[in-house]
Amino acid sequence: MQALQKIQRQAQRQASAQAPLRVEAPVVNRAVLSAAATAAPVAAAAPLPAARRTVALGAPARPTTVCRTATVDAPASTSSEGSVREDIRNIAIIAHVDHGKTTLVDAMLKQSKVFRENQATAERIMDSNDLERERGITILAKNTAIRYRGIKVNIIDTPGHADFGGEVERVINMCDGVLLLVDSVEGPMPQTRFVLRKALELQKRVVVVVNKIDRPAARPEWVIDSTFELFMDLGASDELCEFPVVYASGVNGIAGMTPDGLAEDLEPLFATIVKEIRPPVVKSEAPLQLLCANIDYDEHKGRIAIGRVSSGTIKRGQSVSICSSLEPGKVRQAKIAELFVYDNFSRVPVDEVAAGDICALSGIADIKIGETITQREAPVPLPTIKVEDPTVNMTFKVNTSPFAGKEGKFVTSRNLKDRLDRELERNLALRVEPGETSDSFVVSGRGTLHLGILIENMRREGYEFEIGPPKVITREVEGKTCEPYEEAIVDVPEQYVGAVVELFAQRKGEMVDLIPSIQGASRIKFRIATRGLLGLKNQLLTATRGLGVMNTLFLEYAPVAGEILMRENGSLVAHETGQATTYALESAQDRGQMFCRPGDQVYEGQVIGMHAKAGDLKVNVCKTKALTNMRAAGKDTKVGLDEPRTMGLDDSLEYINDDEQVEVTPKSIRIRKDPMASTKGKKGR
């Protein structure tokens, strides 16, 4: 099928060019063609693989020929739609998680002389959030800017996890092109497909960066071919399929146009960005239009709106109108208090910002993402930002455990509702609906990680509440109940392939492909219901001795897979309230794996361990040894306890069943039996 698509695309190019018979031949270096068009030196282009490029012998050379590094024509200064701002480039960096986006941005900032030579800087400079540094992932999209040869390059660092796809979908509107980072060994991964699809839907120019090219097992040719096939699978146009390629090592801060010809810095990458990413076409004389794509907050300035000026000019102190395409005819007035642009890793105050640039502004206390800031006399909104619907929900409710109110600062349903409402203003992928009771709320998101980050942020802010088990969101399609399905790709050593296939089969997963990988590892592709993925991570790590790596991506809605056994083991439940003792835990640990230690405070109904068998078992972990005169001194044997399992937030959310819930406080994470649920269903969600 892929070979047929390649043939069809070649035939289309032949027909459009009306060229004679095309034969395989290397492509003439683009820099040679453009030497007469520009005086500035540019890096040499990376030739395409012979199997992917054709030229028409005898056809006249055309300056508009699309090649691997750029279009030959220099952008015109004016057009029928507006003028071109040659002094600005707006780009977003997108990639699969752990492919090196933030590390590359760090190197770009350092080589752009943003910091002093003696200034101390931390790793992953853009990951300023505490959770981002702890987990080593990017959660929130962030803006910065650098200068290269007098041209300002606005950079947006985006998350790689599909759970935070809402961040990518709303900020990609601000850019004119994207840098797609691909690992030199792994190649395109599931979430590479997700973020790339969003860019191609908006017809953004893509520059492919093969990162980590210095890895011993690097295979750049295979990676480029796989990326090209991914472009075709996503329906990219011929122009977008002719993407430029840069090879880089973000951690070392080097790049080049060939795998073996790396420069000593990132100069080839900077040159490619300026040459390949089209400058913004703007309407400077048109009325002001600015779509709010992100929201920040400052203790002194209040809410800060971030967006790109689409047309006109915005000024500090200007009176503006706020409107939205979702609410036609509804307009409110506001005034810009302060205006900022991003420059050299800082927010710089300015008096005005012209069309084409990205800016931040304060003074509009009720601004929301997706609203348009317009000129007061001409309130014409831009199309609002649309994101994909959530697939998983959880129930947030007031804490009702015996230990409620002891650790949290915000414990009421009003506190909980106000916090969730604030989150809705900046998290477009989130949905909040009333629950079954007045003190509960159903919160929907892209996945358990998406909701887990929200829960962790809330508990660190002093909130105390309870969380129900994650459940998938079903839809009615043509009269049938359908649930979300995902594509799961597991990289695992060969000796554990059988265990992984068996584990997915138990969850109604269907193996789609098995690809022998490199260095003794295999890559297995599954199609599995999202419901079957809930709680699978820890089981996969156990089955593969911690060596399995799983990545998932939403695929489609399809008929319900049927009953899925989520957890075979029951829970050990505390029999009474009190303090866990060593004496009681010694006998209780024979029943299963414990979650608590001696000295921990427990209450009746709290889950304090996992039963070794199916079904729940109540145990008394608070009983003490009776001290009588019949016991001889020195006859006691030394007690040995097994190390209990530490249950963090993510582990607890994966563990709980339908009749259980997680108690979240600023200091503790506990699992308890839901007093409102039946205690006899053990077959999962």
Disulfide bonds with the S-S distance in Angstrom:
none
